[in-house]
Amino acid sequence: MTTSMPHIDGLYETHLTVADLTRSIAFYRDVVGLELAKTFAERRIAFFWINDKKTSMLGLWETGSGPLRMHLHIALRMTVAGVLASAAALQAHGVAPLGFHGEPSSEPVVLSWMPAVSQYFADPDGHSIEFIAILDEAADDAFGIGPYSAWLAR
């Protein structure tokens, strides 16, 4: 008899390695706006709540400047209005908003296959961070990936 796996409701936590935990705590707290949940100084770890403790969590693990550093990607869900306002908010904190391919961008992009509107940026360790909101419109594969203003002008 095969037992089926219970339904997964979402991703609860993800973890990133960072070179300087103090710098990264300030970035994720003061720029990204996450609530610091707990630090474990002796283990060089910090945890942040994303939304609330029942929803999801981000863990940061200090590794120093070792040569085996990885650049990873996480996407943080928010409202469409939040994604649209995020480029200006990032710039106000001295963080460059980026496009899908890492190029400077003054507005979010649309990933038309979903469709979703996304704003990318990098944290102090070069990790790719994305603010994303799923759009209510139908997917449009012909659009591909492009600026939100071009999506609206279709």
N, C-alpha and C positions, 0 to 999 in steps of 0.2 A: 504494500500500500504506500503510495506517495503522498506525503504531506506537503501542501503548498505553503509557500512562504507568506507570512502576513504582509499586508500592504505597508509600504514605506511612505510616510507622510512628508518627508523632506530631509534635508541635510541639517543635522544639529550643530556640528562643529567642524572646523577646519583649522589647520596650523601652518604657520610660516616661520622660517628661520630668519633671524635678524642679526646684524653685526653689533648693534648698540641698543640694548633693551630700553634704556632711559629715553633715547631719541625716538625710538619707535612707539613707546607708550605715549609720548607727547603728540606724535603725529596722529595716531589712531584715536586718541582722546580729543585733541584740540582741532584737528583738521577734518578727520572723517566723522567725528561726533559720536563715537562709541562710548559706552559706559564701562569704565574700568571695574571689573568684578573682583579680581584678586591678583596679587603678585606673590611670587615665591622667590625672594631674593637669593636664597641659598642655592636654588636650582636654576636661576636666571630665566624665569618663566613669568609671563603675564597673561591673564585671561580677560577678555572683554565680552560683555553681553551684547548681542545684536537683537534689538527690539526689547525682549525681556528674557529672563532665564529659562522660560518654557519654550522659546522659539529657536535660538541658536547662539553659538559662541565662537569666538576667534581666539586661538592661542598663539602667542609669540614666544619663540625659543631663541635665546641669544647663543650664537655659535662663535662670535668673534670674527676674525678676518681670515679664517681658514680657506684653503684653495678649492674646496669642494662645494662651494656655495651654489645654490640653485636659484633661478628666478622663476617664481611661480605665479599663478593667476587665481584670483578669487573674484566673484561677482556678488555684489550686495544689492538685494532687491529693494526698490523704493517706488514711490508713485511717479507717474509721468511728469507731473509738475516738479517733483523733486529732482528728477534727472535733468529736466530742462533748466532748472535754476543752478545746477551743480557746477557748471563751467565757471560762472561768475564767482561762486563761493570758493572754488578751488583757487582761482586767481587771487582772490582777496587774501588767501593764506600763503601766497607765493608758490603755489603748485600749478604746473602747466597742465591744462586739459589736453588730452591726446585723442586722436582718431583711432580707428580700428587697427591700422598698421603702425601705430606709435608716432605718427606725425602730429605736429602741433595742430590743434583744432579749436575753433571758437564756439562750436556747437556740437551737441550729441549726434551720433549716427544712428541709422536704422538698419537693423539686420532683418531683411524683408522675409526671410523664410519662416521666421517665428510668428509674426513680426514683433520686434522689440526695439525700444530706443535705449541707447547705451552711451555713457560717458566714461572714457578711459582716463587713467592717470597712473603715475608710478609712485610707490612709497619710497622712503629714503634708502631702501636696499635694492631698488629696481624691480620689485614685484609689480606685476600688472594688476591694477585694481580697477574694477568696473562697477559703476552704478547702473542698474538695469531695471526697466519696467516693460512688461508685456503690453503691447497695444491691443485695442479691441478690434481693429480692422482685420480684414482677411489678409493672408499671406500674399505676396506679390513677387514671385521668383524673378520676374523680368527686371525688377528694380535692383536687386542685388544688395550691396551695402553702399549707403550714401548718406549725405547730410540730412538731418531731420527736415530742414526747410525744403529740400528737394522732394522728400517723401510727401510733404503737405501739398506741394505744387503739382503732383502727378495728375 
